[in-house]
Amino acid sequence: MMKLRILNMKEFLKTVNGCTGPVFIVDSDGRKENINKEYGIQVKLQAEYQRNRKILSLCLEVPTPADYLSIVNYYVGDC
């Protein structure tokens, strides 16, 4: 699991949607929800991002190693 602070939602979602496998958001109660190409969920994330002054903290679980590296590379470049 990785904890991220999203500062650029557009590029984050572009990276997520480019993944081949699932990308799960993990809630504080342990519930998982796939956000890869789940546009309804992504709209809600974007709204929360806007309400939080363009910052969103997320816990992600990315089971596919290549997808994991893709998200890490996005995050390193964004910070």
Short mmCIF file of the C-alpha atoms (twelve columns), coordinates in Angstrom:
data_MODEL
# 
_entry.id   MODEL 
# 
loop_
_atom_site.group_PDB 
_atom_site.id 
_atom_site.type_symbol 
_atom_site.label_atom_id 
_atom_site.label_alt_id 
_atom_site.label_comp_id 
_atom_site.label_asym_id 
_atom_site.label_seq_id 
_atom_site.Cartn_x 
_atom_site.Cartn_y 
_atom_site.Cartn_z 
_atom_site.pdbx_PDB_model_num 
ATOM 1  C CA . MET A 1  0.000   0.000  0.000   1 
ATOM 2  C CA . MET A 2  1.178   3.531  -0.721  1 
ATOM 3  C CA . LYS A 3  0.034   6.853  0.668   1 
ATOM 4  C CA . LEU A 4  0.008   9.741  -1.778  1 
ATOM 5  C CA . ARG A 5  -0.812  13.412 -1.611  1 
ATOM 6  C CA . ILE A 6  -2.240  14.342 -5.002  1 
ATOM 7  C CA . LEU A 7  -1.445  17.862 -6.180  1 
ATOM 8  C CA . ASN A 8  -2.200  17.383 -9.902  1 
ATOM 9  C CA . MET A 9  -5.429  15.410 -10.236 1 
ATOM 10 C CA . LYS A 10 -5.548  15.537 -14.038 1 
ATOM 11 C CA . GLU A 11 -2.144  13.875 -14.455 1 
ATOM 12 C CA . PHE A 12 -2.819  11.439 -11.602 1 
ATOM 13 C CA . LEU A 13 -6.013  10.192 -13.260 1 
ATOM 14 C CA . LYS A 14 -4.286  10.038 -16.641 1 
ATOM 15 C CA . THR A 15 -1.647  7.784  -15.051 1 
ATOM 16 C CA . VAL A 16 -4.264  5.635  -13.293 1 
ATOM 17 C CA . ASN A 17 -6.290  5.190  -16.485 1 
ATOM 18 C CA . GLY A 18 -3.138  4.103  -18.307 1 
ATOM 19 C CA . CYS A 19 -2.680  1.163  -15.936 1 
ATOM 20 C CA . THR A 20 -3.416  -2.372 -17.148 1 
ATOM 21 C CA . GLY A 21 -4.743  -3.703 -13.845 1 
ATOM 22 C CA . PRO A 22 -6.831  -2.398 -10.977 1 
ATOM 23 C CA . VAL A 23 -5.807  0.581  -8.857  1 
ATOM 24 C CA . PHE A 24 -7.575  0.393  -5.509  1 
ATOM 25 C CA . ILE A 25 -8.294  3.255  -3.135  1 
ATOM 26 C CA . VAL A 26 -8.183  1.866  0.401   1 
ATOM 27 C CA . ASP A 27 -10.518 3.553  2.916   1 
ATOM 28 C CA . SER A 28 -9.673  3.937  6.595   1 
ATOM 29 C CA . ASP A 29 -11.962 0.965  7.320   1 
ATOM 30 C CA . GLY A 30 -10.009 -1.225 4.863   1 
ATOM 31 C CA . ARG A 31 -12.634 -1.173 2.103   1 
ATOM 32 C CA . LYS A 32 -11.130 -1.167 -1.414  1 
ATOM 33 C CA . GLU A 33 -12.539 0.436  -4.550  1 
ATOM 34 C CA . ASN A 34 -11.025 0.203  -8.021  1 
ATOM 35 C CA . ILE A 35 -10.613 3.623  -9.670  1 
ATOM 36 C CA . ASN A 36 -8.974  2.518  -12.943 1 
ATOM 37 C CA . LYS A 37 -11.274 3.752  -15.717 1 
ATOM 38 C CA . GLU A 38 -14.115 4.132  -13.185 1 
ATOM 39 C CA . TYR A 39 -15.140 7.593  -14.336 1 
ATOM 40 C CA . GLY A 40 -18.028 8.050  -11.882 1 
ATOM 41 C CA . ILE A 41 -15.684 7.506  -8.952  1 
ATOM 42 C CA . GLN A 42 -13.086 9.757  -10.567 1 
ATOM 43 C CA . VAL A 43 -15.613 12.621 -10.797 1 
ATOM 44 C CA . LYS A 44 -16.196 12.292 -7.035  1 
ATOM 45 C CA . LEU A 45 -12.438 12.325 -6.409  1 
ATOM 46 C CA . GLN A 46 -12.067 15.464 -8.533  1 
ATOM 47 C CA . ALA A 47 -14.844 17.184 -6.563  1 
ATOM 48 C CA . GLU A 48 -13.192 16.261 -3.260  1 
ATOM 49 C CA . TYR A 49 -9.858  17.488 -4.641  1 
ATOM 50 C CA . GLN A 50 -11.438 20.868 -5.503  1 
ATOM 51 C CA . ARG A 51 -13.105 21.150 -2.063  1 
ATOM 52 C CA . ASN A 52 -9.738  20.456 -0.397  1 
ATOM 53 C CA . ARG A 53 -8.047  23.352 -2.218  1 
ATOM 54 C CA . LYS A 54 -6.466  21.128 -4.866  1 
ATOM 55 C CA . ILE A 55 -4.876  18.627 -2.477  1 
ATOM 56 C CA . LEU A 56 -6.102  15.075 -1.935  1 
ATOM 57 C CA . SER A 57 -4.538  12.413 0.272   1 
ATOM 58 C CA . LEU A 58 -5.117  8.838  -0.843  1 
ATOM 59 C CA . CYS A 59 -4.057  5.336  0.168   1 
ATOM 60 C CA . LEU A 60 -3.633  3.122  -2.871  1 
ATOM 61 C CA . GLU A 61 -3.065  -0.569 -3.433  1 
ATOM 62 C CA . VAL A 62 -1.692  -1.420 -6.856  1 
ATOM 63 C CA . PRO A 63 -1.258  -5.193 -7.345  1 
ATOM 64 C CA . THR A 64 0.352   -5.077 -10.827 1 
ATOM 65 C CA . PRO A 65 4.087   -4.269 -10.471 1 
ATOM 66 C CA . ALA A 66 4.328   -2.299 -13.737 1 
ATOM 67 C CA . ASP A 67 1.308   -0.202 -12.751 1 
ATOM 68 C CA . TYR A 68 2.801   0.368  -9.299  1 
ATOM 69 C CA . LEU A 69 5.995   1.692  -10.887 1 
ATOM 70 C CA . SER A 70 4.004   3.880  -13.255 1 
ATOM 71 C CA . ILE A 71 2.207   5.553  -10.340 1 
ATOM 72 C CA . VAL A 72 5.450   5.931  -8.364  1 
ATOM 73 C CA . ASN A 73 7.084   7.560  -11.417 1 
ATOM 74 C CA . TYR A 74 4.131   9.945  -11.757 1 
ATOM 75 C CA . TYR A 75 4.358   10.817 -8.070  1 
ATOM 76 C CA . VAL A 76 8.109   11.395 -8.068  1 
ATOM 77 C CA . GLY A 77 7.809   13.683 -11.083 1 
ATOM 78 C CA . ASP A 78 4.869   15.586 -9.591  1 
ATOM 79 C CA . CYS A 79 6.410   16.412 -6.218  1 
# 
